[in-house]
Amino acid sequence: MNDKYIVITDNKFSEPMSKNEAIKLVKDYDNQGIVGYIVSEEESKRIKKPSNFNEPKWE
């Protein structure tokens, strides 16, 4: 499977990458105090820009 993923932060999308690379990037961001989320490349095309991303609410 050759799916690509995007990491979303407050102000940018990453370049498409593998799932493992995306997980590593989110962990790196977390260590820097930056919140990042992983979405599929297809979902990032639907969202179009980081400000359109609806941050999940964990209850």
KOLGU-4560 file (N, C-alpha, C; in nm, 3 decimals, padded with zeros to 5 digits):
<recs>
<n_xx: 00.084 n_yy: -00.118 n_zz: 00.000 ca_xx: 00.000 ca_yy: 00.000 ca_zz: 00.000 c_xx: 00.088 c_yy: 00.124 c_zz: 00.000 mol: A seq: 1 type: MET>
<n_xx: 00.053 n_yy: 00.219 n_zz: -00.084 ca_xx: 00.139 ca_yy: 00.335 ca_zz: -00.102 c_xx: 00.067 c_yy: 00.465 c_zz: -00.067 mol: A seq: 2 type: ASN>
<n_xx: -00.016 n_yy: 00.460 n_zz: 00.038 ca_xx: -00.090 ca_yy: 00.579 ca_zz: 00.080 c_xx: 00.006 c_yy: 00.684 c_zz: 00.132 mol: A seq: 3 type: ASP>
<n_xx: -00.030 n_yy: 00.810 n_zz: 00.112 ca_xx: 00.049 ca_yy: 00.921 ca_zz: 00.161 c_xx: -00.032 c_yy: 00.998 c_zz: 00.264 mol: A seq: 4 type: LYS>
<n_xx: 00.039 n_yy: 01.058 n_zz: 00.357 ca_xx: -00.023 ca_yy: 01.131 ca_zz: 00.467 c_xx: 00.036 c_yy: 01.270 c_zz: 00.478 mol: A seq: 5 type: TYR>
<n_xx: -00.042 n_yy: 01.360 n_zz: 00.536 ca_xx: -00.003 ca_yy: 01.499 ca_zz: 00.556 c_xx: -00.011 c_yy: 01.529 c_zz: 00.705 mol: A seq: 6 type: ILE>
<n_xx: 00.085 n_yy: 01.605 n_zz: 00.756 ca_xx: 00.078 ca_yy: 01.651 ca_zz: 00.895 c_xx: 00.032 c_yy: 01.796 c_zz: 00.891 mol: A seq: 7 type: VAL>
<n_xx: -00.072 n_yy: 01.825 n_zz: 00.970 ca_xx: -00.127 ca_yy: 01.959 ca_zz: 00.978 c_xx: -00.087 c_yy: 02.021 c_zz: 01.111 mol: A seq: 8 type: ILE>
<n_xx: -00.034 n_yy: 02.143 n_zz: 01.106 ca_xx: -00.010 ca_yy: 02.221 ca_zz: 01.227 c_xx: -00.100 c_yy: 02.345 c_zz: 01.217 mol: A seq: 9 type: THR>
<n_xx: -00.085 n_yy: 02.437 n_zz: 01.310 ca_xx: -00.170 ca_yy: 02.557 ca_zz: 01.309 c_xx: -00.165 c_yy: 02.635 c_zz: 01.179 mol: A seq: 10 type: ASP>
<n_xx: -00.050 n_yy: 02.635 n_zz: 01.114 ca_xx: -00.036 ca_yy: 02.724 ca_zz: 00.999 c_xx: 00.018 c_yy: 02.660 c_zz: 00.871 mol: A seq: 11 type: ASN>
<n_xx: 00.033 n_yy: 02.527 n_zz: 00.868 ca_xx: 00.085 ca_yy: 02.470 ca_zz: 00.744 c_xx: 00.052 c_yy: 02.322 c_zz: 00.729 mol: A seq: 12 type: LYS>
<n_xx: 00.060 n_yy: 02.278 n_zz: 00.605 ca_xx: 00.054 ca_yy: 02.136 ca_zz: 00.569 c_xx: 00.196 c_yy: 02.091 c_zz: 00.540 mol: A seq: 13 type: PHE>
<n_xx: 00.228 n_yy: 01.969 n_zz: 00.578 ca_xx: 00.357 ca_yy: 01.913 ca_zz: 00.539 c_xx: 00.349 c_yy: 01.864 c_zz: 00.395 mol: A seq: 14 type: SER>
<n_xx: 00.459 n_yy: 01.820 n_zz: 00.343 ca_xx: 00.461 ca_yy: 01.751 ca_zz: 00.214 c_xx: 00.406 c_yy: 01.610 c_zz: 00.237 mol: A seq: 15 type: GLU>
<n_xx: 00.351 n_yy: 01.545 n_zz: 00.133 ca_xx: 00.304 ca_yy: 01.406 ca_zz: 00.148 c_xx: 00.419 c_yy: 01.314 c_zz: 00.189 mol: A seq: 16 type: PRO>
<n_xx: 00.387 n_yy: 01.218 n_zz: 00.277 ca_xx: 00.489 ca_yy: 01.126 ca_zz: 00.327 c_xx: 00.424 c_yy: 00.995 c_zz: 00.367 mol: A seq: 17 type: MET>
<n_xx: 00.507 n_yy: 00.897 n_zz: 00.398 ca_xx: 00.456 ca_yy: 00.768 ca_zz: 00.444 c_xx: 00.397 c_yy: 00.783 c_zz: 00.584 mol: A seq: 18 type: SER>
<n_xx: 00.320 n_yy: 00.684 n_zz: 00.625 ca_xx: 00.258 ca_yy: 00.686 ca_zz: 00.758 c_xx: 00.365 c_yy: 00.693 c_zz: 00.867 mol: A seq: 19 type: LYS>
<n_xx: 00.470 n_yy: 00.613 n_zz: 00.854 ca_xx: 00.576 ca_yy: 00.612 ca_zz: 00.955 c_xx: 00.647 c_yy: 00.747 c_zz: 00.964 mol: A seq: 20 type: ASN>
<n_xx: 00.671 n_yy: 00.810 n_zz: 00.849 ca_xx: 00.734 ca_yy: 00.942 ca_zz: 00.849 c_xx: 00.642 c_yy: 01.045 c_zz: 00.916 mol: A seq: 21 type: GLU>
<n_xx: 00.512 n_yy: 01.036 n_zz: 00.889 ca_xx: 00.416 ca_yy: 01.129 ca_zz: 00.949 c_xx: 00.412 c_yy: 01.113 c_zz: 01.101 mol: A seq: 22 type: ALA>
<n_xx: 00.412 n_yy: 00.990 n_zz: 01.148 ca_xx: 00.412 ca_yy: 00.964 ca_zz: 01.292 c_xx: 00.537 c_yy: 01.021 c_zz: 01.356 mol: A seq: 23 type: ILE>
<n_xx: 00.651 n_yy: 01.001 n_zz: 01.292 ca_xx: 00.778 ca_yy: 01.054 ca_zz: 01.345 c_xx: 00.774 c_yy: 01.206 c_zz: 01.350 mol: A seq: 24 type: LYS>
<n_xx: 00.720 n_yy: 01.269 n_zz: 01.245 ca_xx: 00.713 ca_yy: 01.415 ca_zz: 01.241 c_xx: 00.622 c_yy: 01.469 c_zz: 01.352 mol: A seq: 25 type: LEU>
<n_xx: 00.508 n_yy: 01.405 n_zz: 01.374 ca_xx: 00.417 ca_yy: 01.448 ca_zz: 01.481 c_xx: 00.486 c_yy: 01.435 c_zz: 01.617 mol: A seq: 26 type: VAL>
<n_xx: 00.560 n_yy: 01.328 n_zz: 01.637 ca_xx: 00.634 ca_yy: 01.312 ca_zz: 01.763 c_xx: 00.741 c_yy: 01.419 c_zz: 01.778 mol: A seq: 27 type: LYS>
<n_xx: 00.811 n_yy: 01.451 n_zz: 01.669 ca_xx: 00.912 ca_yy: 01.557 ca_zz: 01.673 c_xx: 00.847 c_yy: 01.691 c_zz: 01.707 mol: A seq: 28 type: ASP>
<n_xx: 00.734 n_yy: 01.720 n_zz: 01.642 ca_xx: 00.661 ca_yy: 01.843 ca_zz: 01.673 c_xx: 00.619 c_yy: 01.846 c_zz: 01.819 mol: A seq: 29 type: TYR>
<n_xx: 00.568 n_yy: 01.734 n_zz: 01.870 ca_xx: 00.524 ca_yy: 01.728 ca_zz: 02.009 c_xx: 00.638 c_yy: 01.760 c_zz: 02.104 mol: A seq: 30 type: ASP>
<n_xx: 00.756 n_yy: 01.709 n_zz: 02.075 ca_xx: 00.874 ca_yy: 01.738 ca_zz: 02.158 c_xx: 00.909 c_yy: 01.886 c_zz: 02.158 mol: A seq: 31 type: ASN>
<n_xx: 00.867 n_yy: 01.957 n_zz: 02.051 ca_xx: 00.892 ca_yy: 02.101 ca_zz: 02.041 c_xx: 00.773 c_yy: 02.183 c_zz: 02.093 mol: A seq: 32 type: GLN>
<n_xx: 00.670 n_yy: 02.115 n_zz: 02.142 ca_xx: 00.552 ca_yy: 02.183 ca_zz: 02.192 c_xx: 00.455 c_yy: 02.227 c_zz: 02.083 mol: A seq: 33 type: GLY>
<n_xx: 00.466 n_yy: 02.168 n_zz: 01.965 ca_xx: 00.379 ca_yy: 02.201 ca_zz: 01.852 c_xx: 00.279 c_yy: 02.087 c_zz: 01.835 mol: A seq: 34 type: ILE>
<n_xx: 00.151 n_yy: 02.122 n_zz: 01.822 ca_xx: 00.047 ca_yy: 02.022 ca_zz: 01.801 c_xx: 00.035 c_yy: 01.994 c_zz: 01.652 mol: A seq: 35 type: VAL>
<n_xx: 00.039 n_yy: 01.867 n_zz: 01.616 ca_xx: 00.023 ca_yy: 01.826 ca_zz: 01.477 c_xx: -00.075 c_yy: 01.711 c_zz: 01.466 mol: A seq: 36 type: GLY>
<n_xx: -00.146 n_yy: 01.706 n_zz: 01.354 ca_xx: -00.242 ca_yy: 01.600 ca_zz: 01.327 c_xx: -00.210 c_yy: 01.536 c_zz: 01.193 mol: A seq: 37 type: TYR>
<n_xx: -00.236 n_yy: 01.407 n_zz: 01.183 ca_xx: -00.212 ca_yy: 01.332 ca_zz: 01.059 c_xx: -00.345 c_yy: 01.311 c_zz: 00.988 mol: A seq: 38 type: ILE>
<n_xx: -00.347 n_yy: 01.345 n_zz: 00.860 ca_xx: -00.463 ca_yy: 01.316 ca_zz: 00.775 c_xx: -00.412 c_yy: 01.256 c_zz: 00.645 mol: A seq: 39 type: VAL>
<n_xx: -00.501 n_yy: 01.190 n_zz: 00.573 ca_xx: -00.462 ca_yy: 01.134 ca_zz: 00.444 c_xx: -00.440 c_yy: 01.248 c_zz: 00.345 mol: A seq: 40 type: SER>
<n_xx: -00.365 n_yy: 01.218 n_zz: 00.241 ca_xx: -00.341 ca_yy: 01.317 ca_zz: 00.137 c_xx: -00.474 c_yy: 01.360 c_zz: 00.073 mol: A seq: 41 type: GLU>
<n_xx: -00.565 n_yy: 01.265 n_zz: 00.054 ca_xx: -00.696 ca_yy: 01.296 ca_zz: -00.002 c_xx: -00.773 c_yy: 01.393 c_zz: 00.088 mol: A seq: 42 type: GLU>
<n_xx: -00.770 n_yy: 01.370 n_zz: 00.219 ca_xx: -00.840 ca_yy: 01.458 ca_zz: 00.314 c_xx: -00.779 c_yy: 01.597 c_zz: 00.312 mol: A seq: 43 type: GLU>
<n_xx: -00.648 n_yy: 01.607 n_zz: 00.298 ca_xx: -00.584 ca_yy: 01.740 ca_zz: 00.294 c_xx: -00.629 c_yy: 01.818 c_zz: 00.171 mol: A seq: 44 type: SER>
<n_xx: -00.655 n_yy: 01.748 n_zz: 00.060 ca_xx: -00.705 ca_yy: 01.816 ca_zz: -00.060 c_xx: -00.845 c_yy: 01.869 c_zz: -00.036 mol: A seq: 45 type: LYS>
<n_xx: -00.925 n_yy: 01.796 n_zz: 00.040 ca_xx: -01.060 ca_yy: 01.841 ca_zz: 00.072 c_xx: -01.057 c_yy: 01.962 c_zz: 00.165 mol: A seq: 46 type: ARG>
<n_xx: -00.967 n_yy: 01.958 n_zz: 00.264 ca_xx: -00.956 ca_yy: 02.066 ca_zz: 00.363 c_xx: -00.902 c_yy: 02.194 c_zz: 00.298 mol: A seq: 47 type: ILE>
<n_xx: -00.805 n_yy: 02.182 n_zz: 00.209 ca_xx: -00.744 ca_yy: 02.290 ca_zz: 00.131 c_xx: -00.648 c_yy: 02.381 c_zz: 00.206 mol: A seq: 48 type: LYS>
<n_xx: -00.676 n_yy: 02.414 n_zz: 00.332 ca_xx: -00.582 ca_yy: 02.497 ca_zz: 00.409 c_xx: -00.597 c_yy: 02.465 c_zz: 00.557 mol: A seq: 49 type: LYS>
<n_xx: -00.490 n_yy: 02.480 n_zz: 00.634 ca_xx: -00.493 ca_yy: 02.442 ca_zz: 00.775 c_xx: -00.606 c_yy: 02.506 c_zz: 00.856 mol: A seq: 50 type: PRO>
<n_xx: -00.645 n_yy: 02.626 n_zz: 00.822 ca_xx: -00.750 ca_yy: 02.693 ca_zz: 00.900 c_xx: -00.886 c_yy: 02.626 c_zz: 00.882 mol: A seq: 51 type: SER>
<n_xx: -00.903 n_yy: 02.543 n_zz: 00.779 ca_xx: -01.029 ca_yy: 02.471 ca_zz: 00.758 c_xx: -01.034 c_yy: 02.339 c_zz: 00.835 mol: A seq: 52 type: ASN>
<n_xx: -00.925 n_yy: 02.299 n_zz: 00.899 ca_xx: -00.920 ca_yy: 02.174 ca_zz: 00.973 c_xx: -00.996 c_yy: 02.188 c_zz: 01.104 mol: A seq: 53 type: PHE>
<n_xx: -01.089 n_yy: 02.098 n_zz: 01.129 ca_xx: -01.163 ca_yy: 02.096 ca_zz: 01.255 c_xx: -01.089 c_yy: 02.008 c_zz: 01.354 mol: A seq: 54 type: ASN>
<n_xx: -01.026 n_yy: 02.071 n_zz: 01.450 ca_xx: -00.948 ca_yy: 02.000 ca_zz: 01.550 c_xx: -01.039 c_yy: 01.904 c_zz: 01.630 mol: A seq: 55 type: GLU>
<n_xx: -00.999 n_yy: 01.777 n_zz: 01.642 ca_xx: -01.082 ca_yy: 01.683 ca_zz: 01.717 c_xx: -01.092 c_yy: 01.721 c_zz: 01.865 mol: A seq: 56 type: PRO>
<n_xx: -01.206 n_yy: 01.696 n_zz: 01.923 ca_xx: -01.227 ca_yy: 01.720 ca_zz: 02.065 c_xx: -01.238 c_yy: 01.586 c_zz: 02.135 mol: A seq: 57 type: LYS>
<n_xx: -01.150 n_yy: 01.559 n_zz: 02.226 ca_xx: -01.148 ca_yy: 01.432 ca_zz: 02.300 c_xx: -01.226 c_yy: 01.449 c_zz: 02.429 mol: A seq: 58 type: TRP>
<n_xx: -01.332 n_yy: 01.376 n_zz: 02.444 ca_xx: -01.413 ca_yy: 01.390 ca_zz: 02.565 c_xx: -01.413 c_yy: 01.260 c_zz: 02.642 mol: A seq: 59 type: GLU>
</recs>
